[in-house]
Amino acid sequence: TPQTKKNSNKIIMTRLDNITTCLPIAYGSVAFSLGEKADEYHTHRWTLYLRSPNPTYDLSNAISRVIFQLHPSFAQPTRELTKPPFEVTETGWGEFEASIRIVWREGVADERCTMLTHGIKLYPSNNPQLSNQTQPTDVAVVSEKYDEVVFTNPEEEFHRLLLEGNTEEYCVEDNGNADGGGDNKNKPESNSTTITTSAIST
């Protein structure tokens, strides 16, 4: 049952009751050695990104902006992007942990921002001591995570935008059990997001 927020003049938003919608996202980094072009402070070129696992889905349907927070040694360590591709490319010499803040569609989604962290990798996991001089320049070092952001009782318009891509949906029945059975005692509170994660790296 839709729940409608009102003020004295107009209807603001309609929140869907007992609906849970899942948006898959992928985020991570890809790095290449600069080889002979490297210097003391620039040994690798890397890209930090947030993408949809489905290449046909436009993340701007659901996202207003993405804020990447880099290491403070970078010029302008805070990078804010308002349209795809949501990615930042830089050069550097060291690995560090960056943060990614997702701001959901403002004016459509009454959802809290989602915070992610990602460790940028420059060297392959099977040989972390590899020097830049011996690291191939044409072999990517990839570190990526796959997440599913779960929205419970989303706004009706935001729910529609989420389903325009390759997303999954399941409804929670009045008796508290999700479709297909199973106990629902761990169901998130209304107006909440949760994340499940898996990772790959090379």
N, CA and C atoms as a LAMMPS dump frame, in Angstrom:
ITEM: TIMESTEP
0
ITEM: NUMBER OF ATOMS
606
ITEM: BOX BOUNDS ff ff ff
-5.0000000000000000e+02 5.0000000000000000e+02
-5.0000000000000000e+02 5.0000000000000000e+02
-5.0000000000000000e+02 5.0000000000000000e+02
ITEM: ATOMS id mol type element x y z
1 1 1 N 0.846 -1.196 0
2 1 2 C 0 0 0
3 1 3 C 0.871 1.233 0
4 2 1 N 0.693 2.154 -0.964
5 2 2 C 1.502 3.371 -0.964
6 2 3 C 1.173 4.237 0.242
7 3 1 N 2.204 4.829 0.829
8 3 2 C 2.041 5.782 1.916
9 3 3 C 2.445 7.144 1.4
10 4 1 N 1.532 8.109 1.476
11 4 2 C 1.752 9.412 0.872
12 4 3 C 2.064 10.455 1.932
13 5 1 N 3.157 11.207 1.717
14 5 2 C 3.492 12.342 2.558
15 5 3 C 2.823 13.573 1.978
16 6 1 N 2.218 14.388 2.82
17 6 2 C 1.541 15.579 2.34
18 6 3 C 1.971 16.799 3.143
19 7 1 N 1.868 17.979 2.512
20 7 2 C 1.884 19.207 3.268
21 7 3 C 0.6 19.937 2.935
22 8 1 N 0.442 21.195 3.331
23 8 2 C -0.817 21.898 3.168
24 8 3 C -1.126 22.216 1.72
25 9 1 N -0.135 22.127 0.826
26 9 2 C -0.329 22.552 -0.551
27 9 3 C -0.323 21.425 -1.565
28 10 1 N 0.505 20.411 -1.35
29 10 2 C 0.652 19.419 -2.406
30 10 3 C 1.132 18.088 -1.843
31 11 1 N 1.006 17.07 -2.666
32 11 2 C 1.572 15.763 -2.346
33 11 3 C 3.063 15.8 -2.626
34 12 1 N 3.876 15.361 -1.681
35 12 2 C 5.318 15.422 -1.852
36 12 3 C 5.852 14.116 -2.447
37 13 1 N 5.7 13.017 -1.744
38 13 2 C 6.22 11.738 -2.203
39 13 3 C 5.303 10.62 -1.751
40 14 1 N 5.352 9.522 -2.459
41 14 2 C 4.596 8.34 -2.091
42 14 3 C 5.565 7.206 -1.824
43 15 1 N 5.563 6.694 -0.608
44 15 2 C 6.453 5.602 -0.223
45 15 3 C 5.686 4.294 -0.296
46 16 1 N 6.299 3.295 -0.944
47 16 2 C 5.671 1.992 -1.101
48 16 3 C 5.869 1.158 0.155
49 17 1 N 4.799 0.559 0.617
50 17 2 C 4.828 -0.227 1.837
51 17 3 C 5.146 -1.681 1.519
52 18 1 N 6.008 -2.301 2.317
53 18 2 C 6.349 -3.721 2.178
54 18 3 C 6.94 -4.061 0.812
55 19 1 N 7.783 -3.185 0.307
56 19 2 C 8.477 -3.402 -0.958
57 19 3 C 9.977 -3.273 -0.713
58 20 1 N 10.748 -4.188 -1.259
59 20 2 C 12.197 -4.113 -1.189
60 20 3 C 12.76 -4.215 -2.595
61 21 1 N 13.635 -3.281 -2.963
62 21 2 C 14.213 -3.24 -4.301
63 21 3 C 15.725 -3.289 -4.205
64 22 1 N 16.351 -4.03 -5.098
65 22 2 C 17.797 -4.246 -5.055
66 22 3 C 18.455 -3.63 -6.284
67 23 1 N 19.495 -2.824 -6.066
68 23 2 C 20.26 -2.229 -7.164
69 23 3 C 21.688 -2.771 -7.143
70 24 1 N 22.089 -3.574 -8.122
71 24 2 C 23.475 -4.059 -8.178
72 24 3 C 24.425 -2.935 -8.588
73 25 1 N 25.575 -2.882 -7.956
74 25 2 C 26.625 -1.938 -8.333
75 25 3 C 27.968 -2.658 -8.298
76 26 1 N 28.916 -2.147 -9.067
77 26 2 C 30.296 -2.628 -9.033
78 26 3 C 31.196 -1.42 -8.827
79 27 1 N 32.169 -1.555 -7.953
80 27 2 C 33.109 -0.463 -7.737
81 27 3 C 34.488 -1.035 -7.478
82 28 1 N 35.499 -0.279 -7.858
83 28 2 C 36.846 -0.784 -7.682
84 28 3 C 37.858 0.083 -8.391
85 29 1 N 39.003 -0.515 -8.698
86 29 2 C 40.084 0.22 -9.349
87 29 3 C 40.79 -0.683 -10.34
88 30 1 N 41.36 -0.062 -11.359
89 30 2 C 42.215 -0.758 -12.321
90 30 3 C 43.476 0.078 -12.476
91 31 1 N 44.639 -0.559 -12.408
92 31 2 C 45.918 0.16 -12.418
93 31 3 C 46.867 -0.446 -13.44
94 32 1 N 47.681 0.42 -14.034
95 32 2 C 48.722 0.006 -14.973
96 32 3 C 50.05 0.643 -14.569
97 33 1 N 51.114 -0.12 -14.687
98 33 2 C 52.455 0.416 -14.457
99 33 3 C 52.823 1.373 -15.584
100 34 1 N 53.521 2.455 -15.24
101 34 2 C 54.004 3.403 -16.24
102 34 3 C 55.344 2.972 -16.832
103 35 1 N 55.955 1.937 -16.263
104 35 2 C 57.193 1.399 -16.819
105 35 3 C 58.301 2.429 -16.911
106 36 1 N 58.891 2.579 -18.075
107 36 2 C 60.009 3.501 -18.267
108 36 3 C 59.595 4.964 -18.148
109 37 1 N 58.311 5.252 -18.244
110 37 2 C 57.824 6.627 -18.106
111 37 3 C 57.636 7.041 -16.641
112 38 1 N 57.853 6.107 -15.744
113 38 2 C 57.628 6.382 -14.332
114 38 3 C 58.715 7.278 -13.759
115 39 1 N 58.34 8.014 -12.708
116 39 2 C 59.329 8.722 -11.906
117 39 3 C 59.064 8.403 -10.439
118 40 1 N 59.732 9.093 -9.547
119 40 2 C 59.663 8.759 -8.124
120 40 3 C 58.241 8.837 -7.583
121 41 1 N 57.456 9.784 -8.059
122 41 2 C 56.129 10.018 -7.506
123 41 3 C 54.993 9.562 -8.424
124 42 1 N 55.33 9.083 -9.609
125 42 2 C 54.305 8.65 -10.567
126 42 3 C 54.763 7.332 -11.2
127 43 1 N 54.408 6.231 -10.549
128 43 2 C 54.809 4.909 -11.031
129 43 3 C 53.667 4.173 -11.73
130 44 1 N 52.414 4.573 -11.43
131 44 2 C 51.251 3.881 -11.981
132 44 3 C 50.163 4.887 -12.365
133 45 1 N 49.374 4.491 -13.341
134 45 2 C 48.137 5.201 -13.659
135 45 3 C 46.972 4.31 -13.234
136 46 1 N 46.038 4.871 -12.488
137 46 2 C 44.914 4.074 -12.01
138 46 3 C 43.594 4.825 -12.186
139 47 1 N 42.531 4.045 -12.231
140 47 2 C 41.178 4.59 -12.313
141 47 3 C 40.344 3.982 -11.196
142 48 1 N 39.693 4.84 -10.423
143 48 2 C 38.748 4.44 -9.377
144 48 3 C 37.347 4.679 -9.928
145 49 1 N 36.441 3.715 -9.78
146 49 2 C 35.163 3.824 -10.473
147 49 3 C 34.002 3.237 -9.681
148 50 1 N 32.815 3.685 -10.065
149 50 2 C 31.539 3.095 -9.655
150 50 3 C 30.748 2.856 -10.934
151 51 1 N 30.29 1.606 -11.139
152 51 2 C 29.599 1.245 -12.367
153 51 3 C 28.421 0.332 -12.066
154 52 1 N 27.591 0.146 -13.08
155 52 2 C 26.554 -0.881 -13.013
156 52 3 C 27.098 -2.156 -13.632
157 53 1 N 26.872 -3.322 -13.022
158 53 2 C 27.274 -4.58 -13.665
159 53 3 C 26.558 -4.804 -14.989
160 54 1 N 25.412 -4.167 -15.153
161 54 2 C 24.667 -4.246 -16.403
162 54 3 C 25.032 -3.033 -17.255
163 55 1 N 25.761 -3.204 -18.344
164 55 2 C 26.22 -2.063 -19.131
165 55 3 C 25.098 -1.258 -19.768
166 56 1 N 23.885 -1.812 -19.823
167 56 2 C 22.768 -1.086 -20.417
168 56 3 C 22.026 -0.219 -19.406
169 57 1 N 22.351 -0.362 -18.116
170 57 2 C 21.647 0.414 -17.085
171 57 3 C 22.395 1.711 -16.803
172 58 1 N 21.668 2.806 -16.828
173 58 2 C 22.225 4.13 -16.574
174 58 3 C 22.096 4.435 -15.08
175 59 1 N 23.228 4.447 -14.374
176 59 2 C 23.196 4.684 -12.929
177 59 3 C 22.643 6.059 -12.566
178 60 1 N 22.667 7.007 -13.506
179 60 2 C 22.121 8.321 -13.189
180 60 3 C 20.603 8.277 -13.015
181 61 1 N 19.954 7.161 -13.393
182 61 2 C 18.544 6.979 -13.045
183 61 3 C 18.355 7.036 -11.533
184 62 1 N 19.312 6.476 -10.813
185 62 2 C 19.178 6.344 -9.363
186 62 3 C 20.075 7.285 -8.579
187 63 1 N 21.13 7.813 -9.212
188 63 2 C 22.165 8.559 -8.5
189 63 3 C 22.206 10.007 -8.954
190 64 1 N 22.252 10.922 -7.987
191 64 2 C 22.427 12.351 -8.292
192 64 3 C 23.893 12.708 -8.445
193 65 1 N 24.729 12.181 -7.556
194 65 2 C 26.155 12.485 -7.618
195 65 3 C 26.946 11.452 -6.838
196 66 1 N 28.215 11.364 -7.199
197 66 2 C 29.15 10.468 -6.518
198 66 3 C 30.351 11.299 -6.102
199 67 1 N 30.747 11.189 -4.837
200 67 2 C 31.892 11.939 -4.321
201 67 3 C 33.001 10.956 -3.992
202 68 1 N 34.126 11.083 -4.694
203 68 2 C 35.31 10.262 -4.431
204 68 3 C 36.244 11.049 -3.517
205 69 1 N 36.677 10.423 -2.438
206 69 2 C 37.624 11.045 -1.518
207 69 3 C 38.954 10.312 -1.634
208 70 1 N 39.952 10.998 -2.2
209 70 2 C 41.266 10.408 -2.415
210 70 3 C 42.182 10.717 -1.24
211 71 1 N 43.406 10.228 -1.336
212 71 2 C 44.418 10.535 -0.321
213 71 3 C 44.663 12.04 -0.282
214 72 1 N 44.845 12.615 0.897
215 72 2 C 45.009 14.079 0.988
216 72 3 C 46.236 14.628 0.277
217 73 1 N 47.164 13.775 -0.136
218 73 2 C 48.342 14.259 -0.857
219 73 3 C 48.012 14.668 -2.297
220 74 1 N 46.843 14.269 -2.807
221 74 2 C 46.461 14.652 -4.159
222 74 3 C 45.921 16.079 -4.187
223 75 1 N 46.184 16.775 -5.288
224 75 2 C 45.532 18.059 -5.504
225 75 3 C 44.035 17.787 -5.678
226 76 1 N 43.224 18.576 -4.989
227 76 2 C 41.776 18.367 -4.999
228 76 3 C 41.423 16.915 -4.669
229 77 1 N 41.67 16.49 -3.451
230 77 2 C 41.391 15.095 -3.097
231 77 3 C 39.906 14.735 -3.122
232 78 1 N 39.023 15.724 -3.072
233 78 2 C 37.59 15.46 -3.154
234 78 3 C 37.121 15.711 -4.579
235 79 1 N 36.608 14.678 -5.232
236 79 2 C 36.148 14.78 -6.614
237 79 3 C 34.646 14.445 -6.655
238 80 1 N 33.844 15.373 -7.118
239 80 2 C 32.4 15.181 -7.181
240 80 3 C 31.948 15.118 -8.635
241 81 1 N 31.236 14.037 -8.979
242 81 2 C 30.752 13.822 -10.332
243 81 3 C 29.236 13.721 -10.323
244 82 1 N 28.584 14.382 -11.283
245 82 2 C 27.128 14.422 -11.326
246 82 3 C 26.535 13.637 -12.496
247 83 1 N 27.382 13.014 -13.306
248 83 2 C 26.876 12.194 -14.39
249 83 3 C 27.914 11.126 -14.726
250 84 1 N 27.466 10.014 -15.325
251 84 2 C 28.414 8.953 -15.716
252 84 3 C 29.352 9.441 -16.816
253 85 1 N 30.533 8.848 -16.933
254 85 2 C 31.027 7.753 -16.082
255 85 3 C 31.463 8.269 -14.713
256 86 1 N 31.079 7.541 -13.672
257 86 2 C 31.475 7.895 -12.32
258 86 3 C 32.846 7.281 -12.048
259 87 1 N 33.898 7.995 -12.427
260 87 2 C 35.249 7.47 -12.262
261 87 3 C 36.258 8.61 -12.211
262 88 1 N 37.384 8.327 -11.577
263 88 2 C 38.486 9.276 -11.438
264 88 3 C 39.769 8.571 -11.857
265 89 1 N 40.562 9.208 -12.704
266 89 2 C 41.842 8.649 -13.145
267 89 3 C 42.973 9.556 -12.684
268 90 1 N 43.998 8.956 -12.093
269 90 2 C 45.149 9.699 -11.566
270 90 3 C 46.412 8.875 -11.759
271 91 1 N 47.551 9.491 -11.468
272 91 2 C 48.821 8.773 -11.369
273 91 3 C 49.376 8.956 -9.964
274 92 1 N 50.147 7.975 -9.525
275 92 2 C 50.731 8.048 -8.189
276 92 3 C 51.706 6.909 -7.977
277 93 1 N 52.198 6.804 -6.74
278 93 2 C 53.21 5.792 -6.45
279 93 3 C 52.811 4.828 -5.339
280 94 1 N 51.757 5.144 -4.574
281 94 2 C 51.43 4.315 -3.416
282 94 3 C 49.985 3.86 -3.4
283 95 1 N 49.756 2.738 -2.733
284 95 2 C 48.407 2.228 -2.535
285 95 3 C 47.772 2.927 -1.332
286 96 1 N 46.461 3.144 -1.385
287 96 2 C 45.761 3.797 -0.279
288 96 3 C 44.282 3.437 -0.343
289 97 1 N 43.578 3.75 0.721
290 97 2 C 42.142 3.479 0.781
291 97 3 C 41.375 4.755 0.46
292 98 1 N 40.494 4.67 -0.517
293 98 2 C 39.653 5.798 -0.918
294 98 3 C 38.222 5.535 -0.448
295 99 1 N 37.43 6.595 -0.387
296 99 2 C 36.016 6.441 -0.058
297 99 3 C 35.164 6.933 -1.222
298 100 1 N 33.996 6.337 -1.335
299 100 2 C 33.036 6.673 -2.383
300 100 3 C 31.693 6.925 -1.703
301 101 1 N 31.165 8.126 -1.875
302 101 2 C 29.856 8.453 -1.291
303 101 3 C 28.84 8.604 -2.418
304 102 1 N 27.77 7.815 -2.337
305 102 2 C 26.71 7.845 -3.338
306 102 3 C 25.542 8.658 -2.797
307 103 1 N 25.167 9.697 -3.525
308 103 2 C 23.989 10.501 -3.178
309 103 3 C 22.873 10.093 -4.129
310 104 1 N 21.817 9.515 -3.577
311 104 2 C 20.719 9.021 -4.403
312 104 3 C 19.887 10.165 -4.942
313 105 1 N 19.069 9.891 -5.932
314 105 2 C 18.348 10.913 -6.679
315 105 3 C 17.607 11.878 -5.756
316 106 1 N 18.093 13.094 -5.708
317 106 2 C 17.497 14.118 -4.859
318 106 3 C 16.172 14.574 -5.451
319 107 1 N 15.171 14.741 -4.602
320 107 2 C 13.854 15.106 -5.058
321 107 3 C 13.001 13.928 -5.467
322 108 1 N 13.628 12.736 -5.574
323 108 2 C 12.914 11.512 -5.946
324 108 3 C 13.085 10.448 -4.867
325 109 1 N 14.294 10.322 -4.358
326 109 2 C 14.599 9.295 -3.363
327 109 3 C 14.847 9.949 -2.005
328 110 1 N 14.058 9.562 -1.038
329 110 2 C 14.274 10.029 0.33
330 110 3 C 15.127 8.981 1.044
331 111 1 N 16.38 8.843 0.575
332 111 2 C 17.272 7.802 1.081
333 111 3 C 18.57 8.413 1.585
334 112 1 N 19.115 7.797 2.604
335 112 2 C 20.41 8.236 3.113
336 112 3 C 21.509 7.946 2.091
337 113 1 N 22.567 8.743 2.141
338 113 2 C 23.723 8.478 1.281
339 113 3 C 24.322 7.116 1.633
340 114 1 N 24.946 6.501 0.659
341 114 2 C 25.636 5.227 0.865
342 114 3 C 27.138 5.469 0.795
343 115 1 N 27.863 5.021 1.818
344 115 2 C 29.316 5.189 1.892
345 115 3 C 30.002 3.865 1.609
346 116 1 N 30.987 3.908 0.724
347 116 2 C 31.795 2.74 0.387
348 116 3 C 33.266 3.083 0.578
349 117 1 N 34.082 2.093 0.836
350 117 2 C 35.531 2.282 0.874
351 117 3 C 36.175 1.264 -0.057
352 118 1 N 37.305 1.673 -0.64
353 118 2 C 38.004 0.772 -1.55
354 118 3 C 39.504 1.032 -1.476
355 119 1 N 40.265 -0.039 -1.335
356 119 2 C 41.72 0.056 -1.34
357 119 3 C 42.254 -0.048 -2.76
358 120 1 N 42.895 1.011 -3.239
359 120 2 C 43.451 1.02 -4.593
360 120 3 C 44.715 0.172 -4.625
361 121 1 N 44.736 -0.813 -5.516
362 121 2 C 45.864 -1.727 -5.625
363 121 3 C 46.685 -1.401 -6.863
364 122 1 N 47.994 -1.361 -6.698
365 122 2 C 48.908 -1.106 -7.812
366 122 3 C 49.676 -2.35 -8.227
367 123 1 N 49.787 -3.32 -7.33
368 123 2 C 50.595 -4.512 -7.594
369 123 3 C 49.726 -5.765 -7.498
370 124 1 N 49.996 -6.785 -8.3
371 124 2 C 49.169 -7.996 -8.275
372 124 3 C 49.266 -8.724 -6.947
373 125 1 N 48.17 -9.376 -6.579
374 125 2 C 48.104 -10.066 -5.284
375 125 3 C 49.116 -11.201 -5.185
376 126 1 N 49.411 -11.84 -6.301
377 126 2 C 50.328 -12.982 -6.262
378 126 3 C 51.797 -12.573 -6.258
379 127 1 N 52.061 -11.258 -6.389
380 127 2 C 53.445 -10.786 -6.356
381 127 3 C 53.486 -9.336 -5.878
382 128 1 N 53.133 -9.104 -4.602
383 128 2 C 53.047 -7.729 -4.108
384 128 3 C 54.384 -7.003 -4.056
385 129 1 N 55.514 -7.707 -4.102
386 129 2 C 56.826 -7.079 -4.029
387 129 3 C 57.399 -6.747 -5.402
388 130 1 N 56.606 -6.989 -6.444
389 130 2 C 57.066 -6.72 -7.805
390 130 3 C 57.42 -5.245 -7.961
391 131 1 N 58.606 -4.968 -8.483
392 131 2 C 59.02 -3.576 -8.677
393 131 3 C 58.368 -3.006 -9.915
394 132 1 N 58.275 -1.69 -9.964
395 132 2 C 57.663 -1.048 -11.112
396 132 3 C 58.46 -1.312 -12.389
397 133 1 N 59.762 -1.488 -12.266
398 133 2 C 60.591 -1.712 -13.449
399 133 3 C 60.309 -3.071 -14.094
400 134 1 N 59.919 -4.065 -13.279
401 134 2 C 59.668 -5.404 -13.811
402 134 3 C 58.184 -5.682 -14.034
403 135 1 N 57.298 -4.777 -13.647
404 135 2 C 55.866 -4.985 -13.823
405 135 3 C 55.458 -4.645 -15.256
406 136 1 N 54.785 -5.547 -15.969
407 136 2 C 54.381 -5.254 -17.354
408 136 3 C 53.461 -4.048 -17.422
409 137 1 N 53.658 -3.215 -18.438
410 137 2 C 52.833 -2.004 -18.572
411 137 3 C 51.486 -2.285 -19.222
412 138 1 N 51.323 -3.467 -19.815
413 138 2 C 50.076 -3.776 -20.509
414 138 3 C 49.192 -4.753 -19.736
415 139 1 N 49.535 -5.026 -18.5
416 139 2 C 48.753 -5.944 -17.668
417 139 3 C 48.073 -5.149 -16.562
418 140 1 N 46.748 -5.205 -16.523
419 140 2 C 45.983 -4.443 -15.54
420 140 3 C 45.963 -5.152 -14.192
421 141 1 N 46.04 -4.373 -13.141
422 141 2 C 45.816 -4.872 -11.782
423 141 3 C 44.415 -4.411 -11.386
424 142 1 N 43.503 -5.37 -11.269
425 142 2 C 42.096 -5.064 -11.032
426 142 3 C 41.709 -5.472 -9.619
427 143 1 N 41.038 -4.569 -8.926
428 143 2 C 40.458 -4.876 -7.62
429 143 3 C 39.028 -4.348 -7.641
430 144 1 N 38.064 -5.249 -7.607
431 144 2 C 36.664 -4.847 -7.792
432 144 3 C 35.76 -5.57 -6.81
433 145 1 N 34.732 -4.881 -6.372
434 145 2 C 33.707 -5.471 -5.515
435 145 3 C 32.35 -5.35 -6.187
436 146 1 N 31.527 -6.346 -5.97
437 146 2 C 30.14 -6.341 -6.433
438 146 3 C 29.237 -6.226 -5.212
439 147 1 N 28.362 -5.224 -5.224
440 147 2 C 27.437 -5.004 -4.122
441 147 3 C 26.006 -4.975 -4.626
442 148 1 N 25.091 -5.247 -3.727
443 148 2 C 23.675 -5.053 -3.99
444 148 3 C 23.138 -4.118 -2.917
445 149 1 N 22.746 -2.929 -3.328
446 149 2 C 22.182 -1.958 -2.394
447 149 3 C 20.687 -2.227 -2.303
448 150 1 N 20.212 -2.478 -1.09
449 150 2 C 18.827 -2.878 -0.878
450 150 3 C 18.056 -1.704 -0.285
451 151 1 N 16.995 -1.296 -0.97
452 151 2 C 16.139 -0.211 -0.514
453 151 3 C 14.827 -0.796 -0.006
454 152 1 N 14.499 -0.494 1.239
455 152 2 C 13.268 -0.986 1.85
456 152 3 C 12.228 0.127 1.877
457 153 1 N 11.038 -0.176 1.375
458 153 2 C 9.945 0.788 1.289
459 153 3 C 10.379 2.066 0.571
460 154 1 N 10.854 1.941 -0.686
461 154 2 C 11.341 3.123 -1.405
462 154 3 C 10.203 4.029 -1.854
463 155 1 N 10.533 5.262 -2.218
464 155 2 C 9.56 6.15 -2.83
465 155 3 C 9.103 5.539 -4.155
466 156 1 N 7.852 5.771 -4.508
467 156 2 C 7.274 5.122 -5.682
468 156 3 C 8.034 5.467 -6.963
469 157 1 N 8.366 6.737 -7.176
470 157 2 C 9.073 7.135 -8.381
471 157 3 C 10.494 6.581 -8.396
472 158 1 N 11.159 6.577 -7.246
473 158 2 C 12.507 6.021 -7.159
474 158 3 C 12.477 4.518 -7.442
475 159 1 N 11.476 3.836 -6.922
476 159 2 C 11.3 2.413 -7.178
477 159 3 C 11.18 2.157 -8.68
478 160 1 N 10.416 2.981 -9.38
479 160 2 C 10.245 2.825 -10.823
480 160 3 C 11.582 3.01 -11.545
481 161 1 N 12.352 4.009 -11.133
482 161 2 C 13.642 4.273 -11.769
483 161 3 C 14.621 3.124 -11.537
484 162 1 N 14.596 2.537 -10.358
485 162 2 C 15.466 1.402 -10.068
486 162 3 C 15.147 0.206 -10.962
487 163 1 N 13.881 0.005 -11.241
488 163 2 C 13.464 -1.16 -12.019
489 163 3 C 13.627 -0.959 -13.517
490 164 1 N 14.015 0.216 -13.949
491 164 2 C 14.231 0.438 -15.376
492 164 3 C 15.494 -0.258 -15.878
493 165 1 N 16.385 -0.631 -14.962
494 165 2 C 17.59 -1.361 -15.335
495 165 3 C 17.464 -2.816 -14.952
496 166 1 N 18.605 -3.495 -14.882
497 166 2 C 18.63 -4.915 -14.558
498 166 3 C 18.669 -5.078 -13.047
499 167 1 N 17.556 -4.769 -12.383
500 167 2 C 17.474 -4.878 -10.932
501 167 3 C 16.543 -6.011 -10.555
502 168 1 N 16.567 -6.348 -9.277
503 168 2 C 15.725 -7.407 -8.765
504 168 3 C 14.789 -6.835 -7.717
505 169 1 N 13.615 -7.435 -7.606
506 169 2 C 12.618 -6.944 -6.663
507 169 3 C 11.961 -8.12 -5.956
508 170 1 N 11.649 -7.964 -4.682
509 170 2 C 10.777 -8.911 -4.028
510 170 3 C 9.915 -8.157 -3.034
511 171 1 N 8.697 -8.635 -2.833
512 171 2 C 7.735 -7.956 -1.974
513 171 3 C 7.604 -8.706 -0.658
514 172 1 N 7.361 -7.985 0.402
515 172 2 C 7.151 -8.567 1.715
516 172 3 C 5.66 -8.6 1.993
517 173 1 N 5.142 -9.761 2.281
518 173 2 C 3.707 -9.915 2.497
519 173 3 C 3.313 -9.382 3.862
520 174 1 N 2.009 -9.223 4.064
521 174 2 C 1.497 -8.674 5.319
522 174 3 C 1.829 -9.552 6.514
523 175 1 N 2.034 -10.856 6.281
524 175 2 C 2.325 -11.741 7.402
525 175 3 C 3.788 -11.698 7.817
526 176 1 N 4.594 -10.859 7.131
527 176 2 C 5.986 -10.686 7.529
528 176 3 C 6.946 -11.615 6.848
529 177 1 N 6.476 -12.433 5.907
530 177 2 C 7.35 -13.354 5.19
531 177 3 C 7.567 -12.869 3.772
532 178 1 N 8.822 -12.947 3.305
533 178 2 C 9.122 -12.544 1.941
534 178 3 C 8.614 -13.602 0.971
535 179 1 N 8.384 -13.178 -0.294
536 179 2 C 7.965 -14.126 -1.309
537 179 3 C 8.941 -15.284 -1.368
538 180 1 N 8.406 -16.489 -1.439
539 180 2 C 9.245 -17.67 -1.486
540 180 3 C 9.514 -18.24 -0.105
541 181 1 N 8.915 -17.607 0.938
542 181 2 C 9.064 -18.139 2.278
543 181 3 C 10.276 -17.597 2.983
544 182 1 N 10.466 -18.021 4.203
545 182 2 C 11.615 -17.581 4.981
546 182 3 C 11.224 -16.563 6.029
547 183 1 N 11.896 -16.585 7.13
548 183 2 C 11.619 -15.666 8.224
549 183 3 C 12.106 -14.27 7.867
550 184 1 N 11.35 -13.269 8.256
551 184 2 C 11.652 -11.895 7.887
552 184 3 C 12.088 -11.058 9.086
553 185 1 N 12.549 -11.7 10.139
554 185 2 C 12.884 -10.958 11.348
555 185 3 C 14.071 -10.042 11.164
556 186 1 N 14.901 -10.292 10.137
557 186 2 C 16.058 -9.433 9.895
558 186 3 C 15.792 -8.388 8.826
559 187 1 N 14.517 -8.188 8.458
560 187 2 C 14.16 -7.194 7.458
561 187 3 C 14.577 -5.804 7.933
562 188 1 N 15.268 -4.991 7.086
563 188 2 C 15.685 -3.662 7.494
564 188 3 C 14.495 -2.788 7.831
565 189 1 N 14.736 -1.748 8.629
566 189 2 C 13.702 -0.787 8.939
567 189 3 C 13.304 -0.027 7.683
568 190 1 N 12.137 0.611 7.733
569 190 2 C 11.678 1.424 6.614
570 190 3 C 12.687 2.524 6.309
571 191 1 N 12.726 2.916 5.03
572 191 2 C 13.624 3.973 4.579
573 191 3 C 15.066 3.654 4.935
574 192 1 N 15.505 2.441 4.603
575 192 2 C 16.869 2.045 4.93
576 192 3 C 17.521 1.394 3.725
577 193 1 N 18.861 1.392 3.71
578 193 2 C 19.609 0.679 2.684
579 193 3 C 20.597 -0.244 3.367
580 194 1 N 20.739 -1.436 2.812
581 194 2 C 21.764 -2.367 3.269
582 194 3 C 22.56 -2.827 2.078
583 195 1 N 23.723 -3.406 2.318
584 195 2 C 24.605 -3.804 1.23
585 195 3 C 25.114 -5.217 1.474
586 196 1 N 25.104 -6.036 0.425
587 196 2 C 25.793 -7.322 0.458
588 196 3 C 26.943 -7.254 -0.531
589 197 1 N 28.027 -7.952 -0.24
590 197 2 C 29.259 -7.729 -0.99
591 197 3 C 29.941 -9.027 -1.401
592 198 1 N 30.544 -9.011 -2.588
593 198 2 C 31.522 -10.014 -2.993
594 198 3 C 32.643 -9.296 -3.714
595 199 1 N 33.82 -9.882 -3.796
596 199 2 C 34.988 -9.177 -4.329
597 199 3 C 35.784 -10.05 -5.275
598 200 1 N 36.458 -9.388 -6.239
599 200 2 C 37.437 -10.046 -7.1
600 200 3 C 38.675 -9.177 -7.164
601 201 1 N 39.825 -9.772 -7.368
602 201 2 C 41.048 -8.988 -7.525
603 201 3 C 42.055 -9.798 -8.305
604 202 1 N 42.991 -9.082 -8.959
605 202 2 C 44.066 -9.737 -9.692
606 202 3 C 45.391 -9.115 -9.303
